[in-house]
Amino acid sequence: MNAITSPLAAQHPQETQPVRGVLMVTGRADFGGGPEHVFQLAKTVARTVPVYIAAPRDEPYWSRYQSLVGPERMLEIPHRKIAPGAFARLVSFIRANDIDVVHAHGRSGGIYARPAALLAGVPCFYTPNGSTPVSSVRTAVYATAEYLLSTITRGVIAVSGTEAEALRPLCALRSRLNVINNGVEIPPHLDAPDTRLDNPLRIVHVTRFVYQKYSGLLLDIIESLRDMNELAPFEFVILGDGPERADFEAALVSRGLDHCVKVLGAVSNPGPYLSSAFCMVSTSRWEGLPLALLEAMARGVPVIASDVIGNKDAVADRETGFLFDLAEPRVAAQRLVELAHYPVLWKQMVRAARKRAEDEFSVQAMADSTLRLYSRSPRRGAKARSGAAGRSPAPMAALHSFR
């Protein structure tokens, strides 16, 4: 799905206002797709509009943000934690810098930024970057809070079409739900893709070792290859870190798979690993629209991914890669073997993946659509449009579709 124009813009196309300053608020600045999304969007938007960033003093992205916008346009907030003093500083920062648009990213950024923008009298846009399924009391509380906060959100931005469907029950005013595809920088050319056919064939897996990413399933895929006597041609390289990493590495050893898997931890630039990859494998239980997959495709890397929210927006099944059911890791193994045995098919997917990234997932297209959304929003001095039209069911009633 291409990035689409906001419903607000469609209803009021004649109303545009220049943006004086945008504050992007995120509760994370460590390694991960969320901080990278903020960085890429801020870098591209900053060519047109002054950008300010509120984030934790985590690395590597605190330094990257500061080098992008300058220290005077940075505000430190806690990492995924609410602090009244930081909230008050955020409100003051908005007012002092004549910021007229706030853009929150991620759950903790959204909890901070939306009430702060309301108190400062400016509109707030919100990109959740993933919709956590409701499966416990904790996630039900989160979903109810999202529903209530959506009433003071000028626009909720889904980064893919399937994420928008998942977010719809959490938006009290559905006309404020927008789809703007995630985007990445497209390298100017591919680096000699045929060299990737040399043994061993490198399979890259980019992850955070947490429940959502389900990296343990990769071990089932590798075991399936071993059972099929097809493991020898492959080498697996895993990039990422997280609280479940030690358990993963212990399972790797206990299942006798450590000879063919390299766990490299978090890396500041995955580009060189992707550029040399024969294929990427994703095992996530859900996504928004994962940047790692888009970055791989931009480098002409076919992707074998779980058939879930976000992944299915990135991967065109049997065209740029393959989708597989989470309950069938052996199918993912079979797809790897298919690509290895048929280099003509692999080369077709290399070209198709690159073209899809160029056509649908560029960072410039993402930034242009986001700027249009900002400029068509009523701001200071304008009467905000609201009301009961388009209101979705009461919060707890809306949750049943996630169970």
Secondary structure, DSSP 8 states (H G I E B T S, - for coil): ------HHHHH-TT-------EEEEES--SSSHHHHHHHHHHHHHTTTS-EEEEE-S-TTHHHHHHHHH-GGGEEE--SS---HHHHHHHHHHHHHTT--EEEEEHHHHHHHHHHHHHHHT--EEEE-SS-----SHHHHHHHHHHHHHGGG-SEEEESSHHHHHHHGGG-SBGGGEEE----B---SS---GGGGGSSSEEEEEE--SSGGG-THHHHHHHHHHHHTT--TTEEEEEE---TTHHHHHHHHHHTT-GGGEEEEE--S--HHHHHT-SEEEE--S--SS-HHHHHHHHTT--EEEESSTTHHHH--BTTTEEEE-TT-HHHHHHHHHHHHH-HHHHHHHHHHHHHHHHHH-BHHHHHHHHHHHHHTS--TTS-----STTB---HHHHGGGG-
